[in-house]
Amino acid sequence: MTASMPSPARLSYDPRDPAIRADPFPVYARLRDEDPVHWSPAIKSWVITRYDDVRQVKLDADMSSDRLTPFFRKLPEAQRSVLSEVMRYLNLWLVFRAPPEHTRLRRLLATAFTPKAINGLKPNIEAIVAERLDRLEGCKRVDLIEAFAMQVPALVIMDMLGVPRDRLKELKAWSDQMVLFIGSARNVPDKYEQARDGVHRMSAFFRQLIAERRADPRDDFISTLIAARDETSEDGKAGLSEDELIACCMLILFGGHETTTNLIGNSALMLMRHPAERDKLRRSPELIGKAVEEFLRYDGPSNSSARVVARTHRMHGVEMREGDRVFVMLNAANRDPRQFDRPDVFDIERDPNRHITFGFGSHFCLGAALARLEGQIAVNALIERFPDMRTIEDDPPDWLDALIMRGMRRLPVDLM
């Protein structure tokens, strides 16, 4: 009698699975090869994993970036009531807008993200990184996320906006509450209530700060945003409304520190897991530009982005119906062998490196240059100061229960 071969596991993407959170790349590889337009019952959404398909979805007029409105409309009345204030501000975030409003808001926001403005932040970033690393001297074991990866981008963004540094703990707590709604921790029973509380407190904080800057402008991004004017408007004087100003401040704070926290944390972990590449970077710190691009590609801080099907159409023979939610998996696309040579090899000298972590086209991330600059400064300084830093075998990284973001809650390390 011949023993039967075991059946292969049914292909299904479930981001709630701890094993997939820790290492999603094996399932991404199977999805790319076997089911590139995959329906995930776990998240009730389409999952797109091939590089060219991700680009198509991101650029396709049959897909909409306004995914909050249809989601909100389908909720029971009680949940809509809880989330009304959340929607008031998040619906104004650039990432959730479609043209023509997206075009107008991006034009106004871009006035605060000029190359000159970003380059002017370099001395402050270097000072923040050095001061945070000084605090770690003499420590043996630390949580690198809490002690460094979170601290650096949060303080950079707060200084940019003109937010007092002593408000860091409060702002981080409010941001963590908002994360519960924005693509993370789907199993938390009161996540909508917590998100409402975080949005309420953060919006009230920025409303007060904006009022102070109107009365007394300073050399900070909030004052720049208040002064921004849309020269294409009929009178050339139209600027951001009060709610848009508040929403922009919330987006800059949230997006600017959450994503870069993940970039710094993930980069540190990659280098500890690839000591030969870490040593190469220490010997040749001028490679940091290419290295950051590889950090962004190999295990980037933005796992996916979402769209809604605007018109029913087919992809790879699969019908996607109007109103269906779609997740384009950026980290899966960034390891597609159809686009990248040796995609599962971590190579800090990779060239070319056409990853799509920051998107492209009209939705290319406005903060990309700042994230790159922070990553370059923070990572080079970290491995120079603590060249023998390593993970702790009996205390592994704790990955975020997230779908949109890719990062760790905790990264325990031995610094010595």
C-alpha positions in Angstrom: 0.0 0.0 0.0 1.4 3.3 -1.0 1.3 6.2 1.4 -0.6 9.2 0.1 1.2 12.5 -0.2 0.0 15.2 2.1 -2.2 17.8 0.4 -0.7 21.3 0.1 -2.1 23.9 2.5 -5.0 25.9 1.0 -3.7 29.2 -0.2 -5.2 32.0 1.9 -3.8 35.3 3.0 -4.8 36.1 6.6 -2.7 39.0 8.1 -4.1 38.0 11.6 -1.9 34.9 11.5 1.2 35.6 13.8 3.4 33.5 11.4 2.4 35.7 8.5 2.9 38.8 10.5 6.5 37.7 11.3 7.3 36.6 7.8 4.7 37.3 5.0 7.1 36.7 2.1 6.5 32.9 1.6 2.8 33.4 1.2 3.4 36.5 -1.0 5.5 34.3 -3.3 2.7 31.7 -3.6 0.1 34.4 -4.2 2.2 36.0 -7.0 2.6 32.6 -8.7 -0.7 30.9 -8.0 -3.3 33.5 -7.3 -2.2 37.0 -8.3 -5.8 38.4 -7.8 -6.6 36.7 -4.5 -9.9 36.9 -2.6 -9.1 36.9 1.2 -12.1 35.9 3.3 -10.2 37.0 6.4 -10.2 40.7 5.3 -13.1 40.4 2.8 -10.9 42.1 0.1 -8.9 41.4 -3.1 -5.2 41.0 -2.6 -2.9 42.0 -5.5 0.7 40.9 -5.3 2.5 41.2 -8.7 4.6 44.3 -9.4 2.9 45.3 -12.7 -0.5 44.6 -11.3 0.1 46.8 -8.3 1.2 49.6 -10.6 -1.9 49.1 -12.7 -4.3 49.2 -9.7 -2.6 52.3 -8.3 -2.9 54.2 -11.6 -6.2 52.7 -12.9 -9.2 55.0 -13.2 -11.3 51.9 -12.4 -9.9 52.1 -8.8 -10.6 54.9 -6.3 -8.5 56.1 -3.4 -11.6 57.3 -1.6 -12.1 54.1 0.4 -13.4 55.6 3.6 -16.7 56.9 2.3 -18.1 53.5 1.0 -16.8 51.8 4.1 -18.5 54.3 6.4 -21.8 54.1 4.5 -22.0 50.3 5.0 -21.6 50.6 8.8 -24.6 50.2 11.2 -25.9 53.5 12.5 -24.4 53.1 15.9 -20.9 52.6 14.5 -21.3 55.6 12.1 -22.2 57.7 15.1 -19.0 56.7 16.9 -16.9 57.3 13.8 -18.4 60.6 12.7 -15.5 62.7 14.1 -12.9 60.3 12.8 -14.4 60.6 9.3 -14.6 64.4 9.6 -10.8 64.6 9.6 -9.5 61.5 8.0 -11.7 62.0 4.9 -9.6 65.2 4.4 -6.3 63.3 4.4 -4.5 63.5 1.1 -4.1 59.7 0.9 -7.9 59.3 0.9 -8.8 62.0 -1.6 -9.4 61.7 -5.3 -9.0 64.4 -8.0 -9.8 67.3 -8.2 -9.6 67.7 -4.4 -6.5 65.5 -4.1 -4.7 67.8 -6.7 -5.6 71.0 -4.8 -4.6 69.6 -1.4 -1.3 68.2 -2.7 -0.4 71.5 -4.4 -1.0 73.3 -1.1 0.8 70.8 1.1 3.8 70.7 -1.3 4.7 74.2 -0.2 5.8 72.8 3.1 7.8 69.9 1.6 10.2 71.7 -0.8 13.7 70.3 -1.2 15.1 73.4 0.5 12.8 72.9 3.5 13.7 69.2 3.8 17.5 69.9 3.5 17.2 72.5 6.1 16.1 69.9 8.6 19.4 67.9 8.4 21.2 69.5 11.3 18.3 69.0 13.6 17.9 65.4 12.6 21.6 64.8 13.2 21.3 66.4 16.6 18.2 64.4 17.6 19.8 61.1 16.5 23.1 61.9 18.5 21.2 62.9 21.6 19.0 59.8 21.5 22.0 57.5 21.0 23.8 59.3 23.9 21.0 58.2 26.1 21.6 54.5 25.2 25.3 54.6 26.1 25.9 52.2 29.0 22.7 50.3 28.5 22.9 46.6 27.8 19.4 45.6 26.6 16.8 48.0 25.3 13.7 48.0 23.1 15.1 49.7 20.1 11.6 50.8 18.9 10.7 52.6 22.1 14.2 53.9 22.8 15.3 55.1 19.4 13.3 54.2 16.2 10.1 55.8 17.5 11.8 58.8 19.3 13.8 60.1 16.3 11.0 60.6 13.7 8.5 61.7 16.3 10.8 64.5 17.5 11.7 65.5 14.0 8.1 65.9 13.0 7.2 67.7 16.2 10.0 70.2 15.7 8.9 70.7 12.0 5.4 71.5 13.1 6.4 73.6 16.1 4.9 71.2 18.6 6.6 71.3 22.1 8.7 68.2 22.7 7.2 67.7 26.1 3.9 66.7 24.4 5.5 63.6 22.8 4.0 61.0 25.2 0.4 62.4 24.7 0.7 62.7 20.9 2.1 59.1 20.7 -0.8 57.8 22.8 -3.3 59.5 20.5 -1.5 58.3 17.4 -1.6 54.7 18.8 -5.4 55.0 19.2 -5.8 56.2 15.6 -3.7 53.2 14.4 -6.5 51.0 15.6 -8.7 52.3 12.8 -6.1 52.9 10.1 -5.2 49.4 9.1 -4.2 47.8 12.3 -5.3 45.7 15.3 -8.5 44.6 13.8 -9.4 42.4 16.8 -9.5 45.1 19.4 -13.2 45.2 20.5 -13.4 48.9 21.2 -11.1 50.1 18.4 -13.7 52.6 17.0 -14.2 54.2 20.4 -10.4 54.5 20.9 -9.9 55.9 17.5 -12.6 58.5 18.1 -10.9 59.5 21.4 -7.5 59.8 19.7 -8.8 61.9 16.8 -10.8 64.1 19.2 -7.8 64.9 21.4 -5.4 65.3 18.5 -7.7 67.6 16.5 -8.4 69.7 19.6 -4.7 70.1 20.2 -4.0 71.2 16.7 -7.0 73.5 16.6 -5.5 75.4 19.5 -2.0 75.4 18.1 -3.2 76.7 14.7 -5.1 79.5 16.5 -1.8 80.4 18.3 0.1 80.4 15.0 -2.5 82.6 13.3 -2.0 85.2 16.0 1.8 84.7 16.2 3.3 83.1 13.0 6.7 81.3 13.4 9.2 79.6 11.3 7.5 76.2 11.3 5.4 74.0 9.0 2.0 75.0 10.6 2.7 78.7 9.9 3.7 77.7 6.3 0.5 75.7 5.8 -1.6 78.6 7.2 0.1 80.9 4.7 -0.2 78.5 1.7 -2.3 79.8 -1.1 -3.6 78.1 -4.3 -2.5 80.3 -7.2 -4.7 78.3 -9.5 -7.9 79.4 -7.7 -10.1 82.1 -9.1 -8.7 84.8 -6.9 -5.3 83.2 -6.2 -6.0 83.5 -2.5 -7.8 80.2 -1.6 -6.0 78.3 1.1 -6.7 75.4 3.4 -9.9 75.5 5.4 -9.7 75.2 9.2 -10.6 71.5 9.1 -8.2 70.9 6.3 -5.4 72.5 8.3 -6.1 70.3 11.3 -6.3 67.2 9.1 -3.0 68.1 7.4 -1.3 68.5 10.7 -2.7 65.2 11.9 -1.6 63.4 8.7 1.9 64.9 8.8 2.4 63.9 12.4 0.9 60.4 12.0 2.4 59.5 8.6 5.7 61.2 9.3 6.5 59.3 12.5 4.7 56.0 12.1 6.2 55.1 8.7 9.7 56.3 9.5 9.7 54.5 12.9 9.1 51.3 10.9 11.8 52.2 8.4 14.4 52.6 11.1 13.3 49.6 13.1 13.1 47.3 10.1 16.4 48.5 8.8 18.2 47.8 12.1 16.7 44.3 12.1 17.8 43.6 8.5 21.3 44.6 9.3 21.5 42.4 12.4 20.2 39.5 10.4 22.7 40.2 7.6 26.0 41.0 9.4 28.1 40.9 6.3 26.0 43.7 4.8 26.1 45.6 8.1 29.9 45.4 8.2 30.1 46.5 4.5 28.0 49.6 5.4 30.1 50.4 8.4 33.3 50.2 6.3 31.6 52.3 3.5 29.0 54.6 5.0 28.7 56.4 1.7 26.6 53.4 0.6 23.8 54.5 2.9 21.8 56.0 0.1 21.6 52.7 -1.8 21.2 50.8 1.5 18.1 52.8 2.5 16.5 52.0 -0.9 17.2 48.3 -0.2 15.7 48.6 3.3 12.6 50.1 1.6 12.4 47.3 -0.9 13.4 44.2 1.0 11.0 44.6 4.0 9.6 48.1 3.7 7.6 50.1 6.3 4.4 50.3 4.1 3.1 46.8 3.6 0.1 47.7 1.5 -2.2 50.4 0.3 -6.0 50.2 -0.2 -8.3 51.1 -3.1 -12.0 50.6 -3.8 -13.2 49.2 -7.2 -14.9 52.2 -8.8 -16.2 50.3 -11.9 -16.7 46.5 -12.3 -13.9 45.1 -14.4 -11.7 42.0 -14.8 -8.1 41.4 -13.9 -6.4 38.0 -14.8 -9.9 36.7 -15.7 -11.3 37.6 -12.2 -14.2 39.9 -12.0 -13.8 42.7 -9.4 -17.1 44.3 -8.6 -17.8 48.0 -8.0 -17.5 48.7 -4.2 -15.1 45.8 -3.6 -12.1 46.6 -1.4 -8.6 46.0 -2.9 -5.2 45.8 -1.1 -2.2 46.2 -3.3 0.7 44.5 -1.4 3.7 46.8 -1.9 6.1 44.5 -0.1 5.0 41.6 -2.2 5.5 43.6 -5.4 8.9 44.6 -4.2 10.0 41.0 -4.2 8.5 40.1 -7.6 11.1 38.1 -9.6 9.5 39.5 -12.8 10.9 42.9 -11.8 13.9 42.3 -9.5 17.0 40.1 -10.0 17.5 37.8 -6.9 14.5 39.4 -5.2 15.0 37.5 -1.9 18.6 38.5 -1.5 19.3 41.5 0.7 21.9 43.6 -1.1 22.7 47.1 0.0 24.4 47.9 -3.3 21.4 46.8 -5.4 21.2 48.9 -8.6 18.8 49.5 -10.2 16.2 49.3 -7.4 12.8 50.4 -8.7 10.8 49.6 -5.5 7.4 51.1 -5.2 7.3 51.6 -1.4 6.5 55.3 -1.8 4.0 54.8 -4.6 4.2 56.8 -7.9 2.3 59.3 -9.9 -0.1 61.7 -8.2 0.0 59.6 -5.0 3.7 59.5 -4.6 4.5 60.1 -0.9 5.2 63.8 -0.2 7.3 62.8 2.7 9.6 60.4 0.9 12.6 62.7 0.9 12.3 63.3 4.6 11.9 59.6 5.4 15.0 58.8 3.3 17.0 61.5 5.0 16.0 60.4 8.5 16.7 56.8 7.6 20.2 57.6 6.2 21.2 59.6 9.2 19.7 57.3 11.9 20.9 54.0 10.5 24.5 55.1 9.8 24.8 56.6 13.3 23.2 53.6 15.0 25.6 51.0 13.5 28.6 53.3 14.1 27.7 53.7 17.7 26.7 50.1 18.4 28.5 47.9 15.8 27.9 44.7 17.8 24.2 45.2 18.4 22.2 41.9 18.1 18.8 40.5 18.6 17.9 38.5 21.7 17.2 34.8 21.1 14.6 34.3 23.8 12.9 37.6 23.2 12.0 37.9 19.5 10.7 40.9 17.7 7.0 41.6 18.2 5.4 42.5 14.9 2.5 44.9 14.5 -0.9 43.3 14.0 -1.2 45.5 10.9 -2.2 45.3 7.3 -1.2 48.7 5.9 1.9 49.2 8.0 4.9 46.8 8.4 6.9 47.2 11.6 7.4 46.1 15.1 5.8 47.0 18.4 9.0 45.9 20.2 12.6 45.0 19.0 14.6 43.9 22.0 18.3 44.1 21.4 21.6 43.6 23.1 23.7 46.7 22.5 27.0 45.4 23.8 
